[in-house]
Amino acid sequence: MTGRFHLERIGAEDPSDENRMSGYGLLNLFHCEVEYRFNTEDMSLEEAELYIRDVLNRLPDGTINDICKLAYEWKTEKILSDTVEYAAGLAEAEGRDILEFMSVGEVELFRNPYDQNDDILGAILGGGTEWDAENGMEIVVRGDKVLEVREYLGYGAFAIWTESDENE
């Protein structure tokens, strides 16, 4: 990607909380527009856009492979434990083909809650999967490293950092 990345349709996520902002932009991994959300007390609009452009939309092949591997493991465990009929091709999907059975609609951006000087931002890509549509999905990322791919738990920044990450 060349040039500057700009979120579009930027505004307050909740009129009662002027610090919660959201805007829309491309998420390259899933080739779709998503809603990016962040807290302006934690990061500026410019920091959010730079993280999206330089990190989330340029994930290294190894990180994408890790996302696919973790999704495959979750999918396989779920399918083996259920008697539900799944979409055609899902059982055989592996590698990057698994991305076709996943979707992301929102990305929450975070700064380390234990160390506001930590330059590494994190994100939770939220959406759904064909194998666990009931619970939703989270792809948890710190910097450009995937930490987890799992059903939605909603822990926010605390899924990315722990108190032991203070001043690392």
QUIZI-V16935 format. One record per pair of residues at least 24 apart in sequence whose C-alpha atoms are under 10 Angstrom apart, sorted by sequence separation. I is the first residue (numbers start at 1). J is the second residue. D is the distance in whole Angstrom. If there is no record, write none. Layout:
i->I j->J d->D
i->I j->J d->D
//
This chain:
i->13 j->37 d->8
i->19 j->43 d->10
i->21 j->45 d->9
i->25 j->49 d->9
i->28 j->52 d->10
i->71 j->95 d->9
i->72 j->96 d->9
i->103 j->127 d->5
i->104 j->128 d->7
i->119 j->143 d->9
i->120 j->144 d->9
i->122 j->146 d->10
i->124 j->148 d->10
i->125 j->149 d->9
i->126 j->150 d->10
i->127 j->151 d->9
i->128 j->152 d->9
i->10 j->35 d->10
i->12 j->37 d->9
i->13 j->38 d->9
i->27 j->52 d->8
i->28 j->53 d->10
i->69 j->94 d->8
i->70 j->95 d->10
i->71 j->96 d->10
i->72 j->97 d->10
i->102 j->127 d->7
i->103 j->128 d->5
i->104 j->129 d->9
i->124 j->149 d->10
i->126 j->151 d->9
i->127 j->152 d->8
i->9 j->35 d->10
i->10 j->36 d->9
i->11 j->37 d->10
i->12 j->38 d->10
i->13 j->39 d->10
i->23 j->49 d->10
i->26 j->52 d->9
i->27 j->53 d->9
i->31 j->57 d->10
i->68 j->94 d->7
i->69 j->95 d->7
i->72 j->98 d->7
i->75 j->101 d->10
i->102 j->128 d->6
i->103 j->129 d->6
i->126 j->152 d->8
i->1 j->28 d->10
i->7 j->34 d->10
i->8 j->35 d->9
i->10 j->37 d->10
i->12 j->39 d->10
i->25 j->52 d->9
i->26 j->53 d->9
i->29 j->56 d->8
i->30 j->57 d->10
i->68 j->95 d->6
i->69 j->96 d->9
i->71 j->98 d->7
i->72 j->99 d->10
i->101 j->128 d->9
i->102 j->129 d->4
i->103 j->130 d->9
i->125 j->152 d->10
i->7 j->35 d->9
i->8 j->36 d->10
i->25 j->53 d->10
i->28 j->56 d->8
i->29 j->57 d->7
i->67 j->95 d->9
i->68 j->96 d->6
i->71 j->99 d->8
i->101 j->129 d->6
i->102 j->130 d->6
i->124 j->152 d->10
i->126 j->154 d->9
i->7 j->36 d->8
i->27 j->56 d->7
i->28 j->57 d->5
i->29 j->58 d->8
i->66 j->95 d->9
i->67 j->96 d->9
i->68 j->97 d->8
i->69 j->98 d->9
i->100 j->129 d->9
i->101 j->130 d->5
i->102 j->131 d->9
i->27 j->57 d->6
i->28 j->58 d->8
i->29 j->59 d->8
i->65 j->95 d->7
i->66 j->96 d->10
i->68 j->98 d->6
i->71 j->101 d->10
i->99 j->129 d->9
i->100 j->130 d->9
i->101 j->131 d->8
i->102 j->132 d->10
i->112 j->142 d->9
i->124 j->154 d->9
i->26 j->57 d->8
i->27 j->58 d->10
i->28 j->59 d->9
i->64 j->95 d->9
i->65 j->96 d->7
i->67 j->98 d->10
i->68 j->99 d->7
i->71 j->102 d->9
i->98 j->129 d->9
i->102 j->133 d->10
i->107 j->138 d->9
i->110 j->141 d->10
i->111 j->142 d->9
i->124 j->155 d->10
i->64 j->96 d->8
i->67 j->99 d->9
i->98 j->130 d->10
i->104 j->136 d->10
i->106 j->138 d->10
i->107 j->139 d->9
i->108 j->140 d->10
i->109 j->141 d->10
i->110 j->142 d->9
i->124 j->156 d->7
i->103 j->136 d->10
i->104 j->137 d->8
i->107 j->140 d->10
i->109 j->142 d->10
i->123 j->156 d->9
i->124 j->157 d->8
i->102 j->136 d->10
i->103 j->137 d->9
i->104 j->138 d->9
i->122 j->156 d->10
i->123 j->157 d->8
i->10 j->45 d->9
i->29 j->64 d->8
i->64 j->99 d->10
i->102 j->137 d->8
i->104 j->139 d->9
i->122 j->157 d->8
i->124 j->159 d->9
i->121 j->157 d->10
i->123 j->159 d->10
i->124 j->160 d->8
i->122 j->159 d->10
i->123 j->160 d->8
i->7 j->45 d->9
i->122 j->160 d->7
i->6 j->45 d->9
i->7 j->46 d->10
i->121 j->160 d->9
i->122 j->161 d->9
i->6 j->46 d->9
i->90 j->130 d->8
i->91 j->131 d->9
i->5 j->46 d->9
i->7 j->48 d->9
i->90 j->131 d->8
i->4 j->46 d->10
i->6 j->48 d->10
i->7 j->49 d->7
i->5 j->48 d->10
i->6 j->49 d->6
i->87 j->130 d->7
i->114 j->157 d->10
i->5 j->49 d->6
i->6 j->50 d->9
i->86 j->130 d->7
i->87 j->131 d->8
i->113 j->157 d->7
i->114 j->158 d->10
i->4 j->49 d->8
i->5 j->50 d->7
i->7 j->52 d->9
i->86 j->131 d->7
i->112 j->157 d->7
i->113 j->158 d->8
i->4 j->50 d->8
i->5 j->51 d->10
i->6 j->52 d->9
i->85 j->131 d->9
i->86 j->132 d->10
i->110 j->156 d->8
i->111 j->157 d->7
i->112 j->158 d->9
i->115 j->161 d->10
i->5 j->52 d->8
i->6 j->53 d->9
i->84 j->131 d->9
i->109 j->156 d->9
i->110 j->157 d->6
i->113 j->160 d->10
i->114 j->161 d->8
i->118 j->165 d->9
i->5 j->53 d->6
i->108 j->156 d->8
i->109 j->157 d->8
i->110 j->158 d->10
i->112 j->160 d->8
i->113 j->161 d->8
i->114 j->162 d->8
i->115 j->163 d->9
i->118 j->166 d->8
i->4 j->53 d->8
i->5 j->54 d->9
i->82 j->131 d->10
i->108 j->157 d->9
i->111 j->160 d->9
i->112 j->161 d->6
i->113 j->162 d->9
i->114 j->163 d->6
i->117 j->166 d->10
i->118 j->167 d->7
i->3 j->53 d->9
i->4 j->54 d->10
i->110 j->160 d->9
i->111 j->161 d->9
i->112 j->162 d->9
i->113 j->163 d->9
i->114 j->164 d->9
i->115 j->165 d->8
i->116 j->166 d->9
i->117 j->167 d->8
i->118 j->168 d->8
i->2 j->53 d->9
i->56 j->107 d->10
i->110 j->161 d->10
i->112 j->163 d->10
i->114 j->165 d->7
i->115 j->166 d->5
i->116 j->167 d->9
i->1 j->53 d->8
i->2 j->54 d->10
i->5 j->57 d->10
i->79 j->131 d->7
i->113 j->165 d->9
i->114 j->166 d->5
i->115 j->167 d->6
i->1 j->54 d->8
i->78 j->131 d->7
i->79 j->132 d->9
i->112 j->165 d->8
i->113 j->166 d->8
i->114 j->167 d->8
i->115 j->168 d->8
i->75 j->129 d->9
i->77 j->131 d->10
i->78 j->132 d->8
i->112 j->166 d->8
i->52 j->107 d->10
i->75 j->130 d->9
i->76 j->131 d->9
i->112 j->167 d->10
i->1 j->57 d->8
i->75 j->131 d->6
i->1 j->58 d->8
i->52 j->109 d->9
i->74 j->131 d->9
i->75 j->132 d->8
i->51 j->109 d->9
i->71 j->129 d->9
i->74 j->132 d->9
i->71 j->131 d->10
i->48 j->109 d->7
i->48 j->110 d->9
i->48 j->111 d->10
i->43 j->109 d->9
i->55 j->121 d->9
i->56 j->122 d->9
i->71 j->137 d->10
i->42 j->109 d->9
i->43 j->110 d->8
i->55 j->122 d->10
i->56 j->123 d->8
i->42 j->110 d->7
i->43 j->111 d->7
i->71 j->139 d->9
i->30 j->99 d->7
i->35 j->104 d->9
i->36 j->105 d->9
i->37 j->106 d->7
i->38 j->107 d->9
i->39 j->108 d->9
i->42 j->111 d->6
i->51 j->120 d->9
i->52 j->121 d->10
i->56 j->125 d->10
i->70 j->139 d->9
i->29 j->99 d->9
i->30 j->100 d->8
i->34 j->104 d->7
i->35 j->105 d->6
i->36 j->106 d->6
i->37 j->107 d->6
i->38 j->108 d->6
i->39 j->109 d->8
i->41 j->111 d->10
i->42 j->112 d->9
i->51 j->121 d->7
i->32 j->103 d->9
i->33 j->104 d->9
i->34 j->105 d->5
i->35 j->106 d->5
i->36 j->107 d->5
i->37 j->108 d->5
i->38 j->109 d->5
i->39 j->110 d->8
i->42 j->113 d->9
i->51 j->122 d->9
i->52 j->123 d->9
i->30 j->102 d->8
i->31 j->103 d->10
i->32 j->104 d->8
i->33 j->105 d->7
i->34 j->106 d->5
i->35 j->107 d->6
i->36 j->108 d->6
i->37 j->109 d->6
i->38 j->110 d->7
i->39 j->111 d->9
i->47 j->119 d->10
i->51 j->123 d->9
i->67 j->139 d->8
i->30 j->103 d->7
i->31 j->104 d->10
i->32 j->105 d->8
i->33 j->106 d->9
i->34 j->107 d->7
i->35 j->108 d->8
i->36 j->109 d->7
i->37 j->110 d->9
i->38 j->111 d->9
i->43 j->116 d->9
i->48 j->121 d->9
i->67 j->140 d->9
i->29 j->103 d->10
i->30 j->104 d->7
i->42 j->116 d->7
i->47 j->121 d->9
i->67 j->141 d->10
i->29 j->104 d->9
i->30 j->105 d->10
i->41 j->116 d->10
i->42 j->117 d->10
i->74 j->149 d->8
i->75 j->150 d->10
i->70 j->146 d->9
i->73 j->149 d->9
i->74 j->150 d->7
i->27 j->104 d->9
i->70 j->147 d->9
i->71 j->148 d->9
i->72 j->149 d->9
i->73 j->150 d->10
i->74 j->151 d->9
i->27 j->105 d->9
i->43 j->121 d->9
i->63 j->141 d->9
i->67 j->145 d->9
i->70 j->148 d->7
i->71 j->149 d->6
i->27 j->106 d->9
i->42 j->121 d->10
i->66 j->145 d->9
i->67 j->146 d->6
i->70 j->149 d->6
i->71 j->150 d->7
i->27 j->107 d->9
i->64 j->144 d->10
i->66 j->146 d->7
i->67 j->147 d->9
i->69 j->149 d->9
i->70 j->150 d->8
i->24 j->105 d->10
i->25 j->106 d->10
i->63 j->144 d->7
i->64 j->145 d->9
i->65 j->146 d->10
i->66 j->147 d->9
i->67 j->148 d->8
i->68 j->149 d->9
i->24 j->106 d->9
i->62 j->144 d->10
i->63 j->145 d->6
i->64 j->146 d->8
i->66 j->148 d->9
i->67 j->149 d->7
i->23 j->106 d->10
i->24 j->107 d->10
i->62 j->145 d->9
i->63 j->146 d->6
i->66 j->149 d->9
i->22 j->106 d->10
i->59 j->143 d->9
i->60 j->144 d->7
i->62 j->146 d->9
i->63 j->147 d->10
i->22 j->107 d->10
i->38 j->123 d->9
i->56 j->141 d->9
i->59 j->144 d->6
i->60 j->145 d->9
i->22 j->108 d->9
i->37 j->123 d->10
i->58 j->144 d->9
i->59 j->145 d->8
i->22 j->109 d->10
i->36 j->123 d->10
i->37 j->124 d->10
i->55 j->142 d->10
i->56 j->143 d->8
i->57 j->144 d->10
i->59 j->146 d->10
i->36 j->124 d->10
i->55 j->143 d->7
i->56 j->144 d->7
i->36 j->125 d->9
i->55 j->144 d->6
i->56 j->145 d->10
i->35 j->125 d->10
i->54 j->144 d->10
i->55 j->145 d->10
i->34 j->125 d->9
i->35 j->126 d->10
i->34 j->126 d->10
i->51 j->143 d->8
i->34 j->127 d->10
i->51 j->144 d->10
i->27 j->125 d->10
//
